[in-house]
């Protein structure tokens, strides 16, 4: 079978399996197994097992479950509630301030947890009901949380950046630093649109002016509690800053920094929030194990999938066809962006990275694009996939938090934030130093 026909058959098989609800890891592994056996015989089963286990045996992947445990410790504690209350104290009285404080809380919680779903769930459980109670439109309330949650895979420490770094053999510390400025730039764009959306939707200035007297009284009475909540959050922010310092300062490897960060966040959650009981600690361990196994299975299956594509010469054919395109390098980058955008509509970020990064990296380097800059571009494309159908993981989380908000309102509220991400990609293409300035300054 020629590579083109084989590639079409593999793509159709993968789409069919995912369409009937097969988990990503099993879909990738199943298609790979069938393709290898059909092309080379049963003897390929030996290489299937070796490839599957050799990939996840790399020492660098130790950082993934550690960062996931760190995020689970933060997400399972009342840290999100305290962070939300603290920002609401300072921003809640501004026009559209409560929605802006939600995005700010998502930005900071993203740095603490490194997970988009955890960020969306932790802040959304408090933010969406409170915004609706104070008169914010359903679309604004749902959209700003769904979009703010996506920052979890861009603002460091980010699990997806770790996977990208291992897949492309680039510095994880430098990748983390490269995501800082674009992450907060994207949060700023979200805040600007939120202000505009509030004006367009309701035409009101300060939502507190139309709030009931009981809500105003509650906000005034909670000032002291909110200040104390801010103090409880600061140690967790200190851990994140310490991890970044250890990484870019060469003090520790990503695995070492992740291990220390997980221990400190777990200890802080137990001490600050008095989580002495077995149940919350068991919940943290369960969530960490579940997400870690899911990610590692996807990584292992994607490696087998990449091996199958290479064995069938599909990868080489696609890469050669793209490289042979005699087009401007920015046209090439546009094609790559469209490809990533479409892939993000159907696949989770981890799967897209491990499947495409090794293929795209030679093309990116041959076109003289910076791999760390491209990591940020790739991540923002995958963020768009988190708030757009048909997968749109954050949309499902919003639906579980506020099932009475119609799917149409959620989608219409999220769409402008997706356009903000497209604008961020354009700004990064025009001004690459947005992503490269800080890592060049700190790491040379």
ABEGO torsion letter per residue (X at the ends): XBAAAAAAAAAAAAAAAAAAGBBAAAAAAAAAAAAAAAAAEAAAAAAAAAAAAAAAABAAAAAAAAAAAAAAAAAABAAAAAAAAAAAAAAAABBGAAAAAAAAAAAAAAAAAGBAAAAAAAAAAAAAAAAAAAGBBAAAAAAAAAAAAAAAAABOBBAAAAAAAAAAGBBAAAAAAAAAAAAAAAAAAAAAAAAAAAAAAAGBBBAAAABBAAAAAAAAAAAAAAAAAAAAAAAAAAAAAAAAAAAAAGABBAAAAAAAAAAAAAAAAAAAAGBABAAAAAAAAAAAAAAAAAAAAAAAAAAAAAAAAAAAGAAAAAAAAAAABBBBAAAAAAAAAAAAAAAAAABBAAAAAAAAAAAAAAAAAAAGBBAAAAAAAAAAAAAAAAABOAAGAAAAAAAAABAABBAAAAAAAAAAAAAAAAAAAAAAAABAAAAAAAAAAAAX
